[in-house]
Amino acid sequence: MIQATGITIDTEGVTTRQVAVNGNEGLFYSNKGIQNVLWNDGQYGYSVSGPETEAELLRVAQSIQPLQ
């Protein structure tokens, strides 16, 4: 569970943009051929990364559901 967080992203030469994942605000960026999606749902933080397209990573991100 999120209690205190911090994240450092190497953004030199990288464009970031906001995305929505299951109604939660997230961040998409691409760096050195790897696409990344980061988001949190207020309780947990998530990250999905890989060489797939942005659309594919967002599809994977949308499929992730926290355990109840």
C-alpha positions as CSV (number, residue, x, y, z in Angstrom):
1,M,0.0,0.0,0.0
2,I,1.2,3.5,-0.7
3,Q,2.4,5.3,2.4
4,A,5.1,7.5,1.0
5,T,6.5,7.4,-2.5
6,G,9.0,9.0,-4.7
7,I,10.1,8.1,-8.2
8,T,12.9,9.3,-10.4
9,I,12.7,9.1,-14.2
10,D,15.5,9.9,-16.6
11,T,13.6,12.4,-18.7
12,E,16.5,13.9,-20.6
13,G,15.3,14.0,-24.2
14,V,12.0,12.3,-23.2
15,T,8.5,13.5,-23.8
16,T,6.0,12.5,-21.1
17,R,2.2,12.8,-21.3
18,Q,-0.7,12.0,-19.1
19,V,-2.9,9.0,-19.8
20,A,-5.9,7.4,-18.0
21,V,-5.8,3.9,-16.6
22,N,-9.1,2.6,-15.3
23,G,-10.1,6.2,-14.4
24,N,-6.8,6.9,-12.7
25,E,-4.2,9.5,-13.9
26,G,-1.1,8.0,-15.2
27,L,2.1,8.9,-17.1
28,F,3.4,7.5,-20.4
29,Y,6.9,7.9,-21.7
30,S,9.3,6.2,-24.1
31,N,13.0,6.0,-23.4
32,K,15.7,4.2,-25.3
33,G,13.2,2.0,-27.2
34,I,11.2,1.0,-24.1
35,Q,7.7,2.4,-23.5
36,N,6.5,2.9,-19.9
37,V,3.2,3.5,-18.2
38,L,3.1,4.4,-14.5
39,W,0.0,5.1,-12.4
40,N,-1.5,4.6,-9.0
41,D,-5.0,4.0,-7.8
42,G,-4.6,5.8,-4.4
43,Q,-3.7,2.5,-2.7
44,Y,-1.1,0.8,-5.0
45,G,1.5,2.0,-7.5
46,Y,1.9,0.3,-10.8
47,S,4.3,0.2,-13.7
48,V,4.2,-1.6,-17.1
49,S,7.2,-1.4,-19.4
50,G,8.4,-3.0,-22.6
51,P,9.2,-2.7,-26.3
52,E,5.5,-3.0,-27.2
53,T,3.5,-0.1,-28.6
54,E,1.8,2.5,-26.4
55,A,-1.6,1.0,-27.3
56,E,-0.5,-2.5,-26.2
57,L,1.0,-1.3,-22.9
58,L,-2.2,0.7,-22.1
59,R,-4.3,-2.4,-22.9
60,V,-2.2,-4.4,-20.5
61,A,-2.4,-1.6,-17.9
62,Q,-6.2,-1.5,-18.2
63,S,-6.3,-5.3,-17.5
64,I,-4.6,-5.0,-14.1
65,Q,-6.9,-5.2,-11.1
66,P,-5.7,-5.1,-7.5
67,L,-6.5,-8.0,-5.3
68,Q,-9.3,-7.3,-2.9
